[in-house]
Amino acid sequence: MSSVRRVYFYLVTLITLGIFAGGVGVLLSLLFNTVLGNSSITNQSNFIQQQLSLGVAMLVIGGPLWYIFWRNIQKQVKGNLTEIGATLRKLFLNFILVVSVLTSIFAAQTFLKLLISWNLQSQSASGSLATLLIALTIWYYHWRISEEEGHPSSSAKTLRRWYVYIASGWGLVLLTVGIVQLVNSAFNYLPFWGDLLVKGNFWAGPVQDNLIAIILGGLLWGFHWFRIAKGDTDSTLRQVYIYLLAIVVSAVAGLVALVVGLYNILVWATGSAGSSPGYFQFLGWVIPTLIVTVAIWLYHQNIAAEESAGVTERRLSSKRVHLYIMSFIGIGALTSGLIILFGTMLSLITNRLDPAIVVQSGWWQKQLSLCLALLMAAIPLWLYYWKQIMVLADNGGVIEGRAKSRRIYLYVIIGASIITLAADLVNIVYQVLSGALSGNFGIGILEKSTWSIQSLIVAIPLLVYHWQIARQDQRRGGESADVRKIVTILSDSPSTELSGRLENLGYTLRFLGYAGTQSAARTFSGEEISQIRTEIETSPGQKVMLVIRQGQYWILPYKEN
């Protein structure tokens, strides 16, 4: 099947499937309204006639068209590995899987809420139940087709992984938010808050939504993560999910909760919180958020460590990005805490020197509490990840120094520091000159320059430290052009295991066919892959030939005349 013909058939099939599903949904919703006794619908004969006519029209037009086009596609695909592994087909199947599974979740949330509250006579109940049944049917049908066909091409595997990890991520977020909100709701209904909160039926409140979110999120995440994604350890997208979604997002959420919790506790400890008995209600979401995010972080950290033990080189890119993102978040929070700390100190000085300045009572305690909360959370976070980065840089040498994520990290911080310094110096010089020329040279200049001075104090050591690191990388060759090697593979083994792992490292691969006797498949350990990578990178020239013969390998640089 040509590409244009393939696009035509799959696009029309998708559209007609939507029309067909919409018609079935209208008819099912009408049926459920009748069975469940929705008087607001059943008493409107005109509405019933319109819905019945619309549903039948969509069904009799969309159904046959979908069947004709889909049957034609299936005939072309049957026994044809090229069509089975075609990118467009796998995009079609996985797009339907993503849309149908998310639609099922949304519809199930609405229907289960109405079912629990026993409000099945509403129009929403019938519509959500119809949508749920149709979406699940579409999902199951296309899921069985996808699994029976398999995933014979790399693009097919990639598109399947997109579906799996989108569904897993959505389920994990739904599960996490549901748990946190459930605990927070229960916390707010505790008796010692008195009449501070509006009381009502605890079960009729948001608890129902939270329990439904926990159940559906748990099912969605558990099915896709523990069953479908099980054993998918050679996936780069899996590492993106683990490092950048599960670990980074959970760490950021936990950091925010920790800072908020510490800030409020410190404000209370300094006596600036007032006497409200409901002050500690923030613990209702801070504590469960910390517990859940730490559990997610630890679980995925252990998964990442186990899976990367034997194949470190495949995980390095995602792990590196994760380390620099977390370090950046840590140093950002640390910088903010220091700026607030120095700003508080400068404000105290100006207030002492100029008693005419009117300030709010307890302001410095709140400022001090905020900076201490940021520092208490940021310092361990930054040190933990920065130590790993330093170890990675020491072991990686020139290759690690050339890593794009490392260069971006350093130059973003250096650039931000220089811009901050320039802006601060401009403001300070302006205030000094303006005061001197106007004859109003006094404490007001210090007051107007407070923000510039406090950020200047922090930006200078930040710039110097990271500038020294960038210079060290430069002296080691980190700034030299990173010429990606072109690797030609000549192997007497039919296995593609090595080529897949080299592709994950970013090499451009070429293959030569071996005309002699084939040998058994050769499996390379993580240490051997690291050694091969080092030899390839240190070989002169841009072109390298990797020869594999009877389990042994040779790396030979060459050039074409």
C-alpha angles and dihedrals in degrees: 000000000000120000094248092049090047092052091048095051097044094045093050090044091053093049095046090047089056091050092047093048091046092053093049089048093053092050094045091049090051090049094049091048089055096045094044092047102242098179093189088066105029092055092056106079094177092054092048092050092049093048092045092050092047094047094048092046093051091044099049093043102037097038100058093040092051091047093050096049095040092048090051090051092048091052090054092047099046109111092350110118091187092059093040092055096039112133094227093053093050090045089052094049097044093044089056090047093052095046095043096047093049091045088052091053094050093046092046091052092054096043096045091050090053091043093053092048088044093235097136095139093074121102090238091062093055094043095048093046091050091047091048095052094046095045092049091048092050091046094049094046095051092039091057091049092049094049095045092051094046125205108281099167133057091241090052091053092046094051091047089052090052089057094044096049095041089054092043092050093047091049093048092051092047091049094047096047091046093053094047094047092046092054091044091052092049090047092053091053094056111125098237093072089075115196095336093107129050104256127213142132104330093206092049092054129079090302091090092054091047094051091048090050091050093049097045094039091049092050093046094047096039095050096048099036103040099032111024100031094040112125094009091129097138093064122112089196089057089058090050088053094047100042106029102032109027101030103032097040093045090048092050092047091048091048092052091049092047094050092048092047095048092045094053092045092050091047088053092046092053091052096247097114099083125225101287110138089212095060095106095056088107088075088070091076101020096061098046091043091054093046095046096043092047090050091050091045094050094045095051093041089057091046091050092048093050095047095045096049095093101025105040095154093063093054098043099091097050092040091051093051089048092051094050094045092052092044089050091051090048095049090045091056090043092052092048091051093050093047091052090046095053090041091055091050092049092047090052089052094050091047090053093048094046112037089181090076109102115213134178116262113261094011096132093049090056092046091048091048091053095049092045090049091051093046094046091052099036103045097061091041095052095042092049095054098033090055089055090048091053091050090048091051093048093050097039098052116180094354092057091044090057094049110128094222090054093049092048092048094051097043094045090056093042093047093046090049093051093048090048092049092050093049092046094049092047091053094045094049090045093052093047094048093042091051094045094049094045093046091238098115106153148097090316090074091057091047093051092045096048096103093047093048095049094049090043091056091054099039096055098062090038091056095044094049097049093039089058091051091049090050091051090052090048092053089050092053098263092135096049118109111281102224109193112225123238107223121201113198123207110178136164089208122086092213117118093194095104095044091052092052092048090050089055087058090058101252122148106236132205125184133214121196116239111224097194132078114311120239130212118280113278121218118204123210124227091256092052091050090051090050092048090049092051092049092048093049094047095046115109117252131019100273123072132176119213110202119192117188127166094339095312125104137204129192112211124180113215143169132212119238 
